[in-house]
Amino acid sequence: MSVFNEYSQIKEVAIRSPLSSFINNKKLSNEWKTLRFHAQPDLKQAIVEYAHFRSLLEDDGISIIDLPSSQLLTIDSIYTRDSILISKEGLILCNMGRSSRTPEALENFNTLKSMGYKVAGQIKAPGTLEGGDFIWIDDHHAAVGLGPRTNAEGIHQLKEILGPSVELHVVNLPKPDHPDDVLHLMSIISPLDKDLALIYKPFMPKSFINWLSGLGIKFVEVSDEEYPLMGCNVLATSPRSIIMLEQLPGVKSELKKAGCKIRLYKGIDISRKGEGGPTCLTRPLKRI
């Protein structure tokens, strides 16, 4: 039976490779500027980086669902976290805040339903919700970010789907520098264990910190220098077993002090150019 948090051992995950999302150099050239990537990804390098990233998941014995390509999807579809949430009653299909990503939820679900996954609910317009704005703390507590990609109506619909057994804490997110940029909840917090989370404190509302502290959670803080390098975006594949980007020596050191096992990947073309770290690249479906 699945547990609902962001740190227990991942049993099954859905991912989409660069070959199925970036497709080819023409597609990358046509889309990267519009979608606010920092630079055009190098497809060959992306494939190499992704193979290593995938191997880290395989090393943990995680069952991997490779999502296929589709003409309806953009290069953003490599970031599989955003289109679907998991819940006790089944999957929640998101209505993405970036309209070009709207087809992702149904396209991804078309693959997952053949594997027995059911829909618990769907966020419908004018509501918007993206998976990067939602985290499970435990079976009865979750948090959602109110910001540029997830609106109040989307959160209202989410509460209705989750039901009264889940306390949903709403986090007001700071505005990004550009209206088309993304600052998800998971840009400022990554749970690491039942009692530990990695955070960027300057963007964390005091009410959110107090709520988490009340649930017994302590914090490792990301520095101002490493936050822009996606220092707060790390993936726990099991308690304190972390996959994270290279070139974050401060975060790596602090996590090791906290008893974490660290594995690194070079994410220049699959992560940093598109602002999508290891949590963004993965849609964990089952944790045990």
N, C-alpha and C positions, 0 to 999 in steps of 0.2 A: 504494500500500500504506500502511495506517495506521501511525502511530507512536504509542507509548503514553507520554504525559506529560500535563501540565496546562497547557502553554504554547505548543506548536506551533500553527501556523495551523489553526483549526477549519474543517473542510470541510462537516460536516453536524451539525445540532443538533436535538434534540427539545424543544419548549416547549409550555406549555399556558396559554392566555390567561385573564384574569379572567372573560370571558364563558363559558368552558368549565370553570372551576373554582369561582369564586365564584357563578356562575349568576345569582343574584338577591338582593335585600336580605333576603328571608325566610330563605334558606339561610344567609347571613352572620349574621343575627341569632340563628339557632338554634345555630350552631356556634362562633362566635369565642371565647366564654368557655371552653367545654369544651376547646378545642384550644389554650388558653393564648396567644391573640393578645393583644397589649397593649391593643388597642381594636378596635372593629368597623371594617373597611375601608369607605371610601366607594366604592361600585361605579363611579360616574361618574369619579371621580378616578383610580381604579385603571386604568380603561380608557385614559384619557389618558396616564398614566404608562407603561403597558405598550406603547402604540403607539410612544412615543419609544424605549423600551428595545429593542423589536423592530427599529426602524429602525437602531439602532446595529449590530445583528447583520447586517442587510441591507447596510449600508454596507461591511462587510468581505467581501461576496460569499459569505456563508455560506448554504448550502442549509438551509432551515428546514422541519422537519416539525411541523405544528400538530396536537397531540394532541387528540382530541375529548372532549366531556363524557361523563359516565356517571353514572347514578343510584347506582352503587356507591361513588363517590368523595366525599371531603370537600373543604373549601376548601383543605386542605393540599396538594392535588394540583397547585396552581400551582407547587410546588417539585419540579420533575421530576428533579432530580439523584438523589433518594434511592432510587428504586425499582429502578434497574437500574445495573449496572456494565458496562464494556466490557472485553474480554480478547482475546487473540490468537485464541482458538478460537470467539469469539462472545460473546453477551450473557450476563451472570450476573443472574438474577432474585433480588432480595433478599426476605427475610422481615423485614418492618419491625418495629422495636422498639416503635413505637406501633401498637397492634393495629387502630385505626380506619383505618390506611393500608394494611393487608394487601392489599386488592384491587388496589392501584395497579400492582404489577409485571405481573400478567397482563393487566390492562386496557391498559397501555401497550404491552406486547409484542404484543397483538392488532393494533395499528396497525403496529408495526415489522416484524412477520413478513411482511406484505403487500408490504413493500419489500425483501425478501430477507434480513432479519436472522435469524440462527439463535441458538439457545440453547446455550451451553457448559455451563451448570449452573444449579442452583437451590438457594438456601439454604432448608433445611427445619427446622421446629420440632423440638426446642427451640432451635435456632440462630436468632439474629437478626443482621441486618446492614442498615445503611442507607448509601446512596451518599455522603452527606456525611462519612462516617467513612473514606473510602478515597481515596488519591491515588496515581497513577502518578508516579514520579520519572523513570524511563526504561524502556526495554523489559525490563530485567532487575531493576529495583528498584521496590518499592511500599511504602506504609505504610498501616496500618489502625489506627483508634482503638478501644480497648477502653473502653467506657463505658456510659451508660444506654440507648443504642439498639443497640449492637453488642456481643454477648457472646462468651465464649470458644469456645462451640460453633460459633457463626457463623463465627468466624475460622478454626477448624479446618477447617470445610467449604470456606471460601474458599481456604485453602492447598491443599487437595486438588484443587480445580478449576484453580487457577493452575498447579500443577505445580512440579517442582523447578527449572525454569529461572528462576523469579522469587524473589528474596529479599524476603520480606515482613517488614517491621519493625513490631512491635506497640507502639503508643503508649498508655500508661495515661493516660486523661483524668481531669481533676478532676471531682468530683461537682457537678452544677448545684445552684442554690439550692433548687429544687423538683423532686421526683422526676419530674414530668411535663414539665419543661422539657428543652430539648435543648442539648447542647454537643457538637457534632460536631468531628471532627479539623479539618475545613475552617473551623471557627470560630477556629482558632489558627494556621493556615498556609495561604497561597495561593502556589503556585509562580508565578514571573513569567518565568523563562527557565531555561536549562539550568544556570546557575550562580548563580541569585538567587531568593530566596523572601521574601515578606512574612510576618512572624511576630509573635505576641504572646508575648514571651519568658517572662513569669511563669508561663504555663501549659504551657510546653514542657519536658518532662523532659530532663535533661542528657544522658541516653543518646541521645535522639532528635536533639538538637543535634549531638552528637559524630558520630553516624551520617551525618547530612546533610553536615556539614563534611568528613567523610572522602570523600564523593562530589563534593567540590569546590564545594559550595553556600555562598554568602555570604548575609547577611541584611539586610533592612530591617526595623526594629522599629516596632511600633505603640505609641503612648503609652497610659498608663493612662486618660487622659481620653477618648481616641477609641476605645478598644477597646469599651466598652459601646454605642457608636453603630454597631457592626458595621464598625469600621475595618479589621479583618483579612480581610474577605470581599470580595475583588476578583477579577474574571475576566480572565484573559489570553486574548485571541482569537488572538494570535500573539505571538512573543517580545517582551516589554516593551511590548505594545500592550494597554492596560488599560481595561476598563469598571468604573466604581466609583460608589458613592453620592455625592451631593452632601453638603456640610457636614462634610467631613473635611479641613480645610486642612492639618493636620500630615502626614497620610498622603500627600496629594496633593503636597505640597512635597518630601517625602523620595523619593517615587517619581520625580518629575521630576529630582531630583539624580542618581538612578540611571539616568537615560536613558530613562525610560518615557514613552510617549505616552498621555495620559489623556483619556478621554471620560466625562462625568458623566450620571447620570440621577437624577431626583427620585423616590425610592422610598419615600415615606411610607406609601402604602396597599398597595403590592405587596411591599414589603420590610420596612420597619422595624416595622410593626404585627404582622407574623407572624414576625419574626426570620429572614427568608430573603433573603439578598443575591443578587448577580448569579450567583454560582456555583450557588446553590440553584435559581434560576429556569431553569437550563439543564442539559440532559443532552447534552454533546458526544458524538457517536457516532463521528466520524472526524476525525482530525487528520493533517496531512501535513507 
